[in-house]
Amino acid sequence: MPLHDDVSEGKSFPLGATMYPGGVNFSLYSKNSMALELLLFDDVDDSKPARVIKLDPQLNRTFHYWHVFVPGLKPGQMYAYRAYGPFDPKRGHRFDSQKVLLDPYGRGVAIPTNYSREAASRPGDNASFAMKSVLADLSNYNWEDDAPLHHPFSQTIIYEMHVRGFTRHPSSGVNPELRGTYGGVVEKIPYLKDLGITAVELLPVLQFDEQEAPRGLTNYWGYSPVSIFVPHGSYSYRNGPLDALDEFRDMVKALHRAGIEVILDVVYNHTAESDHSGPTFCMRGLENSVYYMLEKDKSRYANFSGTGNTLNANHSMVRRLIIDSLHYWVKEMHVDGFRFDLAAILSRDESGQPLANPPILWSIETDPVLAGTKLIAEAWDAAGLYQVGSFIGDRWKEWNGRFRDDVRSFFRGDPGLVPQVGSRFFASPDLYEHEEREPEQSINFITCHDGFTLNDLVSFNQKHNETNMEGNRDGSDDNLSWNCGEEGSTDNPQIEKLRNRQVKNFLTMTLLALGVPMILMGDEMRRTQRGNNNAYCQDNEISWLDWGLLEQHADIHRFVKRLIRVKRNLDVFSENHGLSLAKLLHQAQIEWHGAKLNQPDWGYNSHSLAFTVQARRDRFYIIFNAFSGALEFEIPPLSGDGKMGWRRVIDTYFESPQDFCDWKDAPVIRSTTYLVRPYSIVALVAETRKNRRIGRA
């Protein structure tokens, strides 16, 4: 039935703007709106739409879905909505018909020249200042033979990186017009491959609001989503509203060709609309009381995310939105997995109480489209809910925050941590063994985007966030860091040697421990943020990777490359993958030692630990010394069944190249003891005729 002119009623599915040969079907969820307008714009900077299509609730509404079919529209057409309904915050309603609203399912976003977050927060029409959705045709991209890679977690090395920060620095050597873009990442793929990375975990690339930052600064990290179906436009070198679609897919395809998976850091716990005084971009103006968790006073938002609002993820509509977004990134964009920011929030009900069986998490876990994807949970939230070791499901891997904290504390010399460090090296059985899960449930890391870099962890006792313009009040004060004797950069060679050694200790723990290692962009060359542990708003050289450090810290880069090759090619448990952690550890023949064989010191004042691990072909003897003095350790004797002695492959006390020796150069240790210097790790490998490949790079 014609509505007026050439427009017809359309249908309620699929949600969003769907292109057909004859035109476009628009469908939108808005339960409490009384009227809706579809706005068509000729230009993103226009102050008025070129066409306004008023939807008739009798013809264009089915249940809570508004829909319309408009013929003749082409890819690139800009559109938005106005929703009319009650502005009654005490009842949870915040309709504002003067605000231009994005399509929650939009596949493209156009940003005007004079875009203003403030204009979306104050009364009045914001059409000329507002982001608009953009029609996209996804069917004409040539994926060739590309498909997700499905690397097993047991062979995965994760590199957490920022698309812009990876190549934005002039020292990157990338074509100037590609610096800081998806294309810039493509140019640096040979570097990632040479390093040994098997998966990049990208900080948020879903379209976010760069203005959600202190005045004069930029939201750099991207944890402020405005559209969860759109690759961030500023990472496109061409900057057209749809160019990011192809450039993102080009990047994914190129990474796959190099054998590198793409994991997205996704934010499904909050949006850029912030708190009650924040801007109206989309969900707030379409159905505020459904999309967001509200306090008992419904004029206020629950804030379990620490950003002002919290998505009501277990509501059926929000759950559908999240699942559809995940499907889109897997089916249309070919990504290999997801890291869920503040994933514990997704277990909360609409009142904020944790659920034993949260529908959204089980929906993701059991979804057939997502069956082959990697699922990684940041198993805590900003309100104190901590689920490391107890996150639901059979598939989810977890950022192991206990690994980070215990290993940091141990190597700065804190007492009482020897038992914990032994557990962390073997995939934290105290956290995970009861679940009968594989050891790869533990994602092991020391540093990530949030907090100090590895260089700064060993260079600063205190955070230095003054440039964030928040009086150094932002960011954590509990960093478990140690500056090794002097705050910040130093010319003292002894302090610098100790810092280098500590960096190698942390990298050795991360990359040799049982579980899945994750390293932070630039830690392999000691990238610094000058003591800033919350650089979310620093889109400048504080955050960008300075590639000049690669030459300056070539020894650390070499050390990381060799560690990764050992992890990938000679995991002591490689022949037992698929076993549960409990069964694997039972078969591993682990023997614990102290300075004397078979006499581990688990006491509060102990700072050292040693152990042997027997694999099918190889035997390893590993020693941790976080004491301020050298310790003499007895070396386990070897039986006369063809073994010729122990070889020292790793000793972090030594400078390069003696810190990590290729097998042919590794000294044979024939004495009965080995002197382990302060703050260092030693790895000896029993020499056999079968294992002479150990340590080769």
Sequence and secondary structure as in RCSB ss.txt:
>XXXX:A:sequence
MPLHDDVSEGKSFPLGATMYPGGVNFSLYSKNSMALELLLFDDVDDSKPARVIKLDPQLNRTFHYWHVFVPGLKP
GQMYAYRAYGPFDPKRGHRFDSQKVLLDPYGRGVAIPTNYSREAASRPGDNASFAMKSVLADLSNYNWEDDAPLH
HPFSQTIIYEMHVRGFTRHPSSGVNPELRGTYGGVVEKIPYLKDLGITAVELLPVLQFDEQEAPRGLTNYWGYSP
VSIFVPHGSYSYRNGPLDALDEFRDMVKALHRAGIEVILDVVYNHTAESDHSGPTFCMRGLENSVYYMLEKDKSR
YANFSGTGNTLNANHSMVRRLIIDSLHYWVKEMHVDGFRFDLAAILSRDESGQPLANPPILWSIETDPVLAGTKL
IAEAWDAAGLYQVGSFIGDRWKEWNGRFRDDVRSFFRGDPGLVPQVGSRFFASPDLYEHEEREPEQSINFITCHD
GFTLNDLVSFNQKHNETNMEGNRDGSDDNLSWNCGEEGSTDNPQIEKLRNRQVKNFLTMTLLALGVPMILMGDEM
RRTQRGNNNAYCQDNEISWLDWGLLEQHADIHRFVKRLIRVKRNLDVFSENHGLSLAKLLHQAQIEWHGAKLNQP
DWGYNSHSLAFTVQARRDRFYIIFNAFSGALEFEIPPLSGDGKMGWRRVIDTYFESPQDFCDWKDAPVIRSTTYL
VRPYSIVALVAETRKNRRIGRA
>XXXX:A:secstr
 EEETTEE   S SSEEEEETTEEEEEEE SS SEEEEEEESSTT SS SEEEEE TTTSEETTEEEEEEET  T
T EEEEEEE  EEGGGTEE  TTS B  TT S EE  TT  TGGGTSSS  GGGS EEE    TT   TT     
  GGG  EEEE HHHHH SGGG S GGGTTSHHHHHHTHHHHHHHT  EEEES  B B TT SSTT    S   B
S TTSB GGG SS  TTHHHHHHHHHHHHHHHTT EEEEEE  S  TT STTS  SSHHHHHHHHHB B SSTTS
B  SSSSS  B TTSHHHHHHHHHHHHHHHHTT   EEEETTGGGGGB TTS B SS HHHHHHHH STTTTSEE
EE  B TTS B TTT  SSS EEE HHHHHHHHHHHTT SS HHHHHHHHBT HHHHGGGT  GGGEEE S  SS
S  HHHHTT SS   GGGSSTT SS S      TTSSSS   HHHHHHHHHHHHHHHHHHHHSBSEEEEETTGGG
T   TT S GGG  STTTS  TTHHHHTHHHHHHHHHHHHHHHH  TTGGGTTS HHHHHHHS  EEESSSTT  
  STT  EEEEEEE SS EEEEEEE SSS EEEE     SSS  EEEEEEETTS TTTTB  GGG  EE SSEEE
E SSEEEEEEEE TT TTTT  
